[in-house]
Amino acid sequence: MSRLSQLNSPLMLGFDEFERTLERISKASTDGYPPYNIEWTGENRLRITLAVAGFTRDDLDIQLEDSQLTVSGRQREQDDREYLHHGIATRMFQRSFVLADGVEVTGASLDNGLLHIDVSLPQPERNVRKIEIDGASANAPEIDVETKGRS
């Protein structure tokens, strides 16, 4: 059984790419690691914060390909440690975020086990255009003005 989309409405034209993006997001891994926050830091600015305790800058990789921001982490093996209890997750991860057109990644920083990625949102532009209406109607009969009412 196929899933019906709200975007299949005849009133929603040209949203095919948007629908594919929503499908890709819904199929993304539901793994909750690493946990993250997204917060407003200004009128048109957001910050994505990932909890990456135990990872160094060299263990992390941030890539932006087209409209997909991908953060991945992989710690180097440290065989010289002997744990009595190993409770801090050190597994590799990959977390992706789909960004809208015009969203820019402005920077990233690592502070106290938190990876901060700052993004800037584009200013919305209103595009208003007047559409002229042609004078002749396709269904109206043509009237010869010179002969109208004359015998």
C-alpha positions as CSV (number, residue, x, y, z in Angstrom):
1,M,0.0,0.0,0.0
2,S,1.5,3.4,-1.0
3,R,1.5,6.3,1.4
4,L,-0.6,9.3,0.2
5,S,1.0,12.6,0.6
6,Q,-0.5,16.0,1.4
7,L,1.6,17.4,-1.4
8,N,-0.3,15.3,-4.0
9,S,-3.1,17.8,-3.9
10,P,-3.8,19.6,-7.2
11,L,-3.4,22.8,-5.3
12,M,0.2,22.1,-4.5
13,L,2.2,22.4,-7.7
14,G,5.9,22.0,-8.0
15,F,6.6,20.4,-4.6
16,D,8.1,17.1,-6.0
17,E,11.6,17.8,-4.7
18,F,10.2,18.8,-1.3
19,E,8.3,15.6,-1.1
20,R,11.4,13.6,-1.9
21,T,13.3,15.4,0.8
22,L,10.5,14.6,3.4
23,E,10.7,10.9,2.4
24,R,14.5,10.9,2.8
25,I,14.1,12.4,6.3
26,S,11.5,10.0,7.4
27,K,13.7,7.0,6.3
28,A,16.7,8.4,8.2
29,S,18.0,6.4,11.1
30,T,15.9,6.9,14.3
31,D,19.0,6.2,16.4
32,G,19.2,8.9,19.1
33,Y,23.0,9.0,19.3
34,P,24.4,11.6,19.7
35,P,21.6,13.6,21.3
36,Y,21.3,17.1,19.9
37,N,19.5,20.4,20.4
38,I,18.4,23.1,17.8
39,E,18.0,26.5,19.2
40,W,17.4,30.1,18.0
41,T,20.4,32.3,18.6
42,G,19.0,35.4,16.8
43,E,16.3,36.5,14.5
44,N,17.6,34.5,11.5
45,R,20.2,32.3,13.2
46,L,20.0,28.8,14.6
47,R,22.5,26.6,16.4
48,I,22.7,22.9,16.2
49,T,24.4,21.4,19.3
50,L,25.4,17.8,19.5
51,A,26.6,16.1,22.7
52,V,29.9,14.5,21.6
53,A,31.6,13.8,25.0
54,G,35.0,12.1,24.5
55,F,35.4,13.1,20.9
56,T,38.2,15.6,19.8
57,R,38.1,17.9,16.9
58,D,40.2,15.4,14.9
59,D,37.6,12.7,15.6
60,L,34.7,14.7,14.1
61,D,33.9,15.6,10.5
62,I,31.3,18.1,9.3
63,Q,30.3,18.1,5.6
64,L,27.8,20.0,3.6
65,E,26.7,18.4,0.3
66,D,24.0,20.1,-1.6
67,S,21.4,20.7,1.1
68,Q,22.4,17.9,3.5
69,L,24.6,18.7,6.5
70,T,26.3,15.5,7.8
71,V,28.2,15.3,11.1
72,S,30.1,12.1,11.8
73,G,32.4,11.0,14.5
74,R,34.9,8.2,15.0
75,Q,37.2,7.8,17.9
76,R,40.6,6.3,17.5
77,E,41.2,3.0,19.3
78,Q,42.9,3.4,22.7
79,D,44.0,-0.1,23.6
80,D,46.1,1.0,26.6
81,R,43.1,1.7,28.8
82,E,41.6,-0.9,31.2
83,Y,38.1,0.0,32.2
84,L,36.5,-1.0,35.5
85,H,33.2,0.5,34.0
86,H,32.9,1.8,30.5
87,G,29.7,4.0,30.4
88,I,30.6,6.8,28.1
89,A,29.6,5.9,24.5
90,T,32.5,6.0,22.1
91,R,30.8,4.4,19.1
92,M,31.0,6.0,15.7
93,F,28.0,8.0,14.5
94,Q,26.6,9.9,11.6
95,R,23.8,12.4,12.0
96,S,22.3,14.3,9.0
97,F,20.2,17.4,8.8
98,V,18.5,18.6,5.6
99,L,18.8,22.3,5.1
100,A,16.4,24.5,3.1
101,D,17.6,26.4,0.1
102,G,19.6,29.5,1.1
103,V,20.5,28.2,4.6
104,E,24.2,28.8,5.2
105,V,26.5,27.1,7.7
106,T,28.5,30.0,9.3
107,G,30.7,28.1,11.7
108,A,31.4,25.3,14.1
109,S,33.1,25.0,17.5
110,L,33.7,22.3,20.1
111,D,33.4,23.3,23.7
112,N,33.2,21.1,26.8
113,G,32.0,18.0,24.8
114,L,29.4,20.0,22.9
115,L,29.7,20.5,19.1
116,H,28.0,23.8,18.1
117,I,27.2,24.3,14.4
118,D,25.8,27.8,13.6
119,V,23.6,28.3,10.6
120,S,22.1,31.5,9.1
121,L,18.6,31.5,7.6
122,P,17.8,33.5,4.5
123,Q,15.6,36.6,4.7
124,P,12.2,35.7,3.2
125,E,11.5,37.6,0.1
126,R,8.0,38.5,-1.0
127,N,7.5,38.1,-4.7
128,V,4.3,39.9,-5.8
129,R,3.6,40.2,-9.4
130,K,0.6,41.6,-11.2
131,I,-0.9,39.3,-13.8
132,E,-2.5,41.2,-16.7
133,I,-5.9,39.9,-17.9
134,D,-6.3,39.8,-21.7
135,G,-9.2,41.8,-23.1
136,A,-10.7,39.1,-25.3
137,S,-12.5,36.2,-23.7
138,A,-12.2,32.8,-25.3
139,N,-15.9,32.0,-24.8
140,A,-17.5,35.4,-25.6
141,P,-18.8,35.8,-29.1
142,E,-17.1,38.5,-31.1
143,I,-19.4,41.5,-31.9
144,D,-18.8,43.6,-34.9
145,V,-19.1,47.2,-33.5
146,E,-19.7,48.8,-36.8
147,T,-22.8,46.8,-37.8
148,K,-24.4,46.5,-34.3
149,G,-27.9,47.9,-34.2
150,R,-27.9,49.0,-37.9
151,S,-30.1,47.5,-40.5
